[in-house]
Amino acid sequence: MLLHREGGDAVPPRSTSGGGQGIAGGRKTFLYGSAIFGLAVISIVLFSHKGVYNIYRLGQERTRLERENARLAEENARLARTIDRLQNDPEMIQDLIRRELNYVKNNEVIIQLPDETGMRPVAGAAPPPPAKAPMNPAGPPLKSKKASSKPHNSP
């Protein structure tokens, strides 16, 4: 059945069975397709090699490396100062030799105190000299008197 308009054109009648499901079904398909496409785009943005998570992780790595670089630059500067002093400062060389190799100047006495952690003497330290007998200011060393078991008889 054809419908006629005033202009004389014949137009087929619209189907009333299904209540316009053709248009609504196409809209649902478009919405589902858009949602899947959106999820795909979001997952690519978040997890690709240039994704948000990787950018954040790389930023954290950069911060850590900058801190380590600053620490190493300080250590490098300290070591450069030490090298300069070793090349140009005889006092530092002498102090280092005395501290590391336990060298002593003539007429110098080293007093070693026990360290606080274990009360152990420093490695390489000489043992103290043996104790001497007490000296008598008037003569040779005093001898200790032993108590005898025999009684003294005086006349």
C-alpha positions as a LaTeX table, in Angstrom:
\begin{tabular}{lrrr}
\hline
Residue & $x$ (\AA) & $y$ (\AA) & $z$ (\AA) \\
\hline
Met1 & 0.00 & 0.00 & 0.00 \\
Leu2 & 1.35 & 3.36 & $-1.01$ \\
Leu3 & 0.47 & 6.65 & 0.50 \\
His4 & 0.24 & 9.73 & $-1.62$ \\
Arg5 & 1.31 & 13.13 & $-0.48$ \\
Glu6 & 0.08 & 16.38 & $-1.79$ \\
Gly7 & 3.00 & 16.68 & $-4.14$ \\
Gly8 & 2.05 & 13.45 & $-5.78$ \\
Asp9 & 4.94 & 11.38 & $-4.45$ \\
Ala10 & 4.23 & 7.88 & $-3.32$ \\
Val11 & 5.70 & 6.98 & 0.11 \\
Pro12 & 5.63 & 3.50 & 1.61 \\
Pro13 & 3.85 & 3.31 & 4.94 \\
Arg14 & 5.92 & 2.93 & 8.12 \\
Ser15 & 5.78 & $-0.34$ & 9.90 \\
Thr16 & 3.96 & $-0.13$ & 13.18 \\
Ser17 & 4.74 & $-3.66$ & 14.24 \\
Gly18 & 7.72 & $-3.73$ & 16.68 \\
Gly19 & 7.12 & $-0.24$ & 18.05 \\
Gly20 & 10.20 & 1.40 & 16.51 \\
Gln21 & 12.64 & $-1.29$ & 17.64 \\
Gly22 & 14.90 & $-0.76$ & 14.63 \\
Ile23 & 15.92 & 2.70 & 15.77 \\
Ala24 & 16.24 & 1.74 & 19.46 \\
Gly25 & 18.25 & $-1.40$ & 18.64 \\
Gly26 & 20.71 & 0.65 & 16.61 \\
Arg27 & 21.07 & 3.09 & 19.48 \\
Lys28 & 21.85 & 0.27 & 21.95 \\
Thr29 & 24.45 & $-1.18$ & 19.61 \\
Phe30 & 26.02 & 2.24 & 19.22 \\
Leu31 & 26.12 & 2.73 & 23.02 \\
Tyr32 & 27.67 & $-0.72$ & 23.62 \\
Gly33 & 30.22 & $-0.16$ & 20.88 \\
Ser34 & 31.05 & 3.28 & 22.28 \\
Ala35 & 31.48 & 1.83 & 25.80 \\
Ile36 & 33.81 & $-0.92$ & 24.55 \\
Phe37 & 35.76 & 1.60 & 22.49 \\
Gly38 & 35.99 & 3.94 & 25.51 \\
Leu39 & 37.25 & 1.14 & 27.78 \\
Ala40 & 39.84 & 0.18 & 25.16 \\
Val41 & 41.05 & 3.78 & 24.89 \\
Ile42 & 41.21 & 4.15 & 28.70 \\
Ser43 & 43.16 & 0.91 & 29.10 \\
Ile44 & 45.58 & 1.97 & 26.36 \\
Val45 & 46.05 & 5.37 & 27.98 \\
Leu46 & 46.64 & 3.87 & 31.42 \\
Phe47 & 48.73 & 0.81 & 30.63 \\
Ser48 & 50.59 & 1.40 & 27.38 \\
His49 & 54.33 & 2.16 & 27.26 \\
Lys50 & 53.43 & 5.87 & 27.35 \\
Gly51 & 50.56 & 5.39 & 29.76 \\
Val52 & 49.81 & 7.39 & 32.87 \\
Tyr53 & 51.05 & 4.66 & 35.23 \\
Asn54 & 54.36 & 4.31 & 33.41 \\
Ile55 & 54.81 & 8.08 & 33.32 \\
Tyr56 & 54.26 & 8.22 & 37.09 \\
Arg57 & 56.66 & 5.29 & 37.67 \\
Leu58 & 59.32 & 6.87 & 35.45 \\
Gly59 & 58.92 & 10.16 & 37.34 \\
Gln60 & 59.55 & 8.35 & 40.64 \\
Glu61 & 62.62 & 6.64 & 39.14 \\
Arg62 & 63.91 & 9.99 & 37.90 \\
Thr63 & 63.54 & 11.54 & 41.36 \\
Arg64 & 65.42 & 8.62 & 42.95 \\
Leu65 & 68.21 & 8.85 & 40.38 \\
Glu66 & 68.53 & 12.62 & 40.89 \\
Arg67 & 68.93 & 12.11 & 44.65 \\
Glu68 & 71.52 & 9.38 & 44.11 \\
Asn69 & 73.33 & 11.58 & 41.60 \\
Ala70 & 73.49 & 14.44 & 44.11 \\
Arg71 & 74.83 & 12.08 & 46.80 \\
Leu72 & 77.48 & 10.73 & 44.45 \\
Ala73 & 78.46 & 14.28 & 43.40 \\
Glu74 & 79.02 & 15.17 & 47.09 \\
Glu75 & 81.10 & 12.03 & 47.61 \\
Asn76 & 83.08 & 12.78 & 44.45 \\
Ala77 & 83.81 & 16.33 & 45.67 \\
Arg78 & 84.89 & 14.99 & 49.08 \\
Leu79 & 87.21 & 12.44 & 47.48 \\
Ala80 & 88.66 & 15.13 & 45.17 \\
Arg81 & 89.47 & 17.27 & 48.24 \\
Thr82 & 91.11 & 14.26 & 49.91 \\
Ile83 & 93.22 & 13.56 & 46.81 \\
Asp84 & 94.28 & 17.20 & 46.66 \\
Arg85 & 95.29 & 17.17 & 50.33 \\
Leu86 & 97.20 & 13.89 & 49.91 \\
Gln87 & 99.15 & 15.39 & 47.02 \\
Asn88 & 99.86 & 18.78 & 48.64 \\
Asp89 & 99.58 & 18.50 & 52.46 \\
Pro90 & 102.50 & 16.71 & 54.19 \\
Glu91 & 100.76 & 16.95 & 57.58 \\
Met92 & 97.79 & 14.94 & 56.33 \\
Ile93 & 100.13 & 12.32 & 54.91 \\
Gln94 & 101.98 & 12.11 & 58.22 \\
Asp95 & 98.73 & 11.87 & 60.20 \\
Leu96 & 97.42 & 9.18 & 57.87 \\
Ile97 & 100.64 & 7.13 & 58.16 \\
Arg98 & 100.62 & 7.43 & 61.94 \\
Arg99 & 96.94 & 6.49 & 62.20 \\
Glu100 & 96.86 & 3.66 & 59.66 \\
Leu101 & 100.33 & 2.15 & 60.12 \\
Asn102 & 100.86 & 2.97 & 63.83 \\
Tyr103 & 104.12 & 4.87 & 63.27 \\
Val104 & 105.54 & 6.83 & 66.20 \\
Lys105 & 107.94 & 9.79 & 66.27 \\
Asn106 & 111.13 & 9.64 & 68.35 \\
Asn107 & 110.56 & 10.49 & 72.02 \\
Glu108 & 106.80 & 10.07 & 71.60 \\
Val109 & 104.70 & 7.96 & 73.95 \\
Ile110 & 101.42 & 6.42 & 72.85 \\
Ile111 & 98.83 & 5.79 & 75.51 \\
Gln112 & 96.23 & 3.33 & 74.37 \\
Leu113 & 92.89 & 3.45 & 76.09 \\
Pro114 & 90.44 & 0.58 & 75.82 \\
Asp115 & 87.72 & 1.25 & 73.31 \\
Glu116 & 84.22 & 1.66 & 74.62 \\
Thr117 & 82.61 & $-1.24$ & 72.79 \\
Gly118 & 84.54 & $-4.23$ & 74.01 \\
Met119 & 87.36 & $-2.96$ & 76.21 \\
Arg120 & 89.86 & $-4.54$ & 73.78 \\
Pro121 & 93.20 & $-2.92$ & 72.97 \\
Val122 & 93.89 & $-1.66$ & 69.48 \\
Ala123 & 95.28 & $-4.28$ & 67.10 \\
Gly124 & 99.06 & $-4.17$ & 66.81 \\
Ala125 & 99.50 & $-2.58$ & 70.23 \\
Ala126 & 102.54 & $-3.58$ & 72.29 \\
Pro127 & 101.81 & $-5.23$ & 75.65 \\
Pro128 & 102.68 & $-3.17$ & 78.74 \\
Pro129 & 106.14 & $-3.76$ & 80.28 \\
Pro130 & 106.33 & $-6.14$ & 83.27 \\
Ala131 & 105.97 & $-4.60$ & 86.70 \\
Lys132 & 109.26 & $-3.91$ & 88.53 \\
Ala133 & 110.00 & $-4.47$ & 92.21 \\
Pro134 & 109.61 & $-1.38$ & 94.40 \\
Met135 & 112.77 & 0.71 & 94.63 \\
Asn136 & 114.39 & 1.73 & 97.92 \\
Pro137 & 115.56 & 5.33 & 97.65 \\
Ala138 & 118.68 & 4.52 & 99.68 \\
Gly139 & 119.87 & 1.51 & 97.75 \\
Pro140 & 118.97 & $-1.69$ & 95.95 \\
Pro141 & 115.39 & $-2.91$ & 95.61 \\
Leu142 & 113.65 & $-4.00$ & 98.76 \\
Lys143 & 113.23 & $-7.71$ & 99.40 \\
Ser144 & 110.13 & $-8.94$ & 100.99 \\
Lys145 & 110.57 & $-10.69$ & 104.34 \\
Lys146 & 109.02 & $-14.06$ & 104.74 \\
Ala147 & 107.53 & $-15.06$ & 108.01 \\
Ser148 & 109.53 & $-17.90$ & 109.40 \\
Ser149 & 107.99 & $-20.75$ & 111.28 \\
Lys150 & 110.89 & $-20.82$ & 113.86 \\
Pro151 & 110.60 & $-18.46$ & 116.79 \\
His152 & 113.45 & $-16.04$ & 117.41 \\
Asn153 & 115.24 & $-16.48$ & 120.69 \\
Ser154 & 117.02 & $-13.42$ & 121.87 \\
Pro155 & 119.78 & $-13.78$ & 124.53 \\
\hline
\end{tabular}
